[in-house]
Amino acid sequence: MGDFRPVPDVLAYLGGRWRVDRTVRDVASRAEGRFEGATVFRPLDGGGPLHEESGTFTWQGAARPAERTLRFLPGARPGTADVRFADGRPFHDLDLTSGRYVADHPCAADLYRGEFTVRDADHWRTVWRVGGPAKDLVLTTEYVRER
């Protein structure tokens, strides 16, 4: 898995609309779910895009609408991002200048560890591993740019 595409400016790279396909696997129970939808990165005052995701999440045969919003702000170094929840709380940093990045986010007693990889101009991926007393999950998301 060493073929990563460096991204000199993550905020410029992410701009636009992406098709999203996410699998959610509960490691302990082996239950699996799936999210299918779209993510739009649209301009936000302050220099970074607003990430708006919407689609359908199916878990154990039940499909329901799902959405989330994140704020991607300019990071501490040029070309990086400071990712925040919609309410402004910090989520994680993002630096794709090498084409790959690992970020941690502690959430109560659980730890979210995300690996971000860029394959090319139109494909990137995240894999979040969530571990702790409350969760044992793997969330794998494929993003494909819509033209």
C-alpha positions as CSV (number, residue, x, y, z in Angstrom):
1,M,0.0,0.0,0.0
2,G,2.8,2.4,-0.8
3,D,1.3,4.2,-3.9
4,F,0.2,7.5,-2.4
5,R,-0.3,10.7,-4.3
6,P,1.2,13.8,-2.5
7,V,-1.3,16.6,-2.1
8,P,0.4,20.0,-1.7
9,D,-2.9,21.7,-0.5
10,V,-5.5,19.5,1.1
11,L,-8.2,22.2,1.2
12,A,-7.8,22.8,-2.6
13,Y,-7.8,19.0,-3.3
14,L,-11.0,18.3,-1.4
15,G,-13.1,21.0,-3.0
16,G,-16.2,19.8,-4.8
17,R,-18.5,16.8,-4.7
18,W,-17.5,13.3,-3.9
19,R,-19.4,10.0,-4.0
20,V,-19.1,8.2,-0.7
21,D,-19.2,4.4,0.0
22,R,-18.5,3.4,3.6
23,T,-18.5,0.1,5.3
24,V,-18.8,-0.2,9.1
25,R,-17.7,-3.4,10.7
26,D,-18.2,-4.3,14.4
27,V,-15.2,-6.5,15.0
28,A,-16.6,-8.2,18.1
29,S,-20.1,-9.1,16.7
30,R,-19.0,-9.2,13.0
31,A,-22.1,-7.1,12.2
32,E,-21.6,-4.9,9.1
33,G,-23.3,-1.8,7.9
34,R,-23.0,0.4,4.9
35,F,-23.3,4.1,4.1
36,E,-23.9,5.3,0.6
37,G,-24.2,9.0,-0.3
38,A,-22.3,12.1,-1.2
39,T,-20.0,14.6,0.4
40,V,-19.8,18.2,-0.7
41,F,-16.9,20.5,0.3
42,R,-18.3,24.0,-0.2
43,P,-16.5,27.3,0.6
44,L,-16.8,28.5,4.2
45,D,-15.9,32.0,5.5
46,G,-12.5,31.7,7.2
47,G,-10.6,30.1,4.3
48,G,-11.7,26.4,4.4
49,P,-14.6,24.3,3.2
50,L,-17.6,23.1,5.0
51,H,-17.9,19.3,4.6
52,E,-21.6,18.2,4.3
53,E,-22.2,14.5,4.0
54,S,-25.6,12.9,3.4
55,G,-26.9,9.6,2.3
56,T,-28.4,6.3,3.5
57,F,-26.9,4.2,6.3
58,T,-28.0,0.5,6.4
59,W,-27.4,-1.5,9.6
60,Q,-28.8,-4.9,10.3
61,G,-31.3,-4.6,7.4
62,A,-32.7,-1.2,8.5
63,A,-32.0,1.7,6.1
64,R,-32.2,5.3,7.4
65,P,-31.1,8.7,6.3
66,A,-27.8,9.9,7.7
67,E,-25.8,13.1,7.6
68,R,-22.9,14.9,9.2
69,T,-21.2,18.2,8.9
70,L,-17.5,19.0,9.5
71,R,-15.5,22.2,9.2
72,F,-12.1,22.1,7.4
73,L,-10.1,25.1,8.4
74,P,-6.6,26.1,7.3
75,G,-4.0,24.1,9.4
76,A,-1.0,25.3,11.3
77,R,1.2,24.7,8.3
78,P,0.5,25.7,4.6
79,G,-1.4,23.0,2.8
80,T,-2.8,21.3,5.9
81,A,-6.2,21.4,7.6
82,D,-7.6,21.7,11.1
83,V,-10.8,19.5,11.0
84,R,-13.5,20.4,13.4
85,F,-17.0,19.2,14.3
86,A,-19.9,21.4,13.2
87,D,-20.0,23.0,16.6
88,G,-16.4,24.0,16.5
89,R,-14.9,21.3,18.7
90,P,-11.5,19.9,17.5
91,F,-11.6,16.6,15.6
92,H,-8.1,16.1,14.0
93,D,-5.4,17.6,11.9
94,L,-5.0,16.6,8.3
95,D,-1.7,16.7,6.3
96,L,-1.7,15.0,3.0
97,T,1.6,16.4,1.7
98,S,3.0,12.9,1.5
99,G,-0.3,11.4,0.3
100,R,-0.9,9.6,3.6
101,Y,-1.6,10.7,7.1
102,V,-2.6,9.1,10.5
103,A,-4.7,11.1,13.0
104,D,-5.9,10.3,16.5
105,H,-9.1,11.5,18.2
106,P,-9.8,10.5,21.8
107,C,-13.5,10.3,22.4
108,A,-14.4,9.5,26.1
109,A,-12.6,6.2,26.8
110,D,-12.5,5.2,23.1
111,L,-9.7,6.1,20.6
112,Y,-10.4,6.8,17.0
113,R,-7.3,6.4,14.8
114,G,-7.8,7.4,11.1
115,E,-5.6,6.7,8.2
116,F,-6.1,8.9,5.2
117,T,-4.6,8.0,1.8
118,V,-4.8,9.6,-1.6
119,R,-4.6,7.4,-4.7
120,D,-5.0,10.0,-7.4
121,A,-6.7,13.3,-8.2
122,D,-10.1,11.7,-8.0
123,H,-9.8,8.9,-5.3
124,W,-9.0,9.0,-1.6
125,R,-9.8,6.8,1.3
126,T,-10.1,6.8,5.1
127,V,-9.9,3.9,7.5
128,W,-11.0,4.7,11.1
129,R,-10.2,2.1,13.7
130,V,-12.2,2.7,16.9
131,G,-11.2,0.9,20.0
132,G,-12.1,1.1,23.7
133,P,-14.5,-0.2,26.2
134,A,-17.6,1.0,24.3
135,K,-16.5,0.3,20.7
136,D,-14.5,-2.1,18.5
137,L,-15.2,-0.8,14.9
138,V,-13.5,-0.4,11.5
139,L,-15.0,2.2,9.2
140,T,-13.6,2.2,5.7
141,T,-14.7,5.0,3.3
142,E,-13.9,5.3,-0.4
143,Y,-14.3,8.8,-2.0
144,V,-14.6,9.2,-5.7
145,R,-14.8,12.7,-7.2
146,E,-17.9,13.5,-9.2
147,R,-17.3,15.6,-12.3
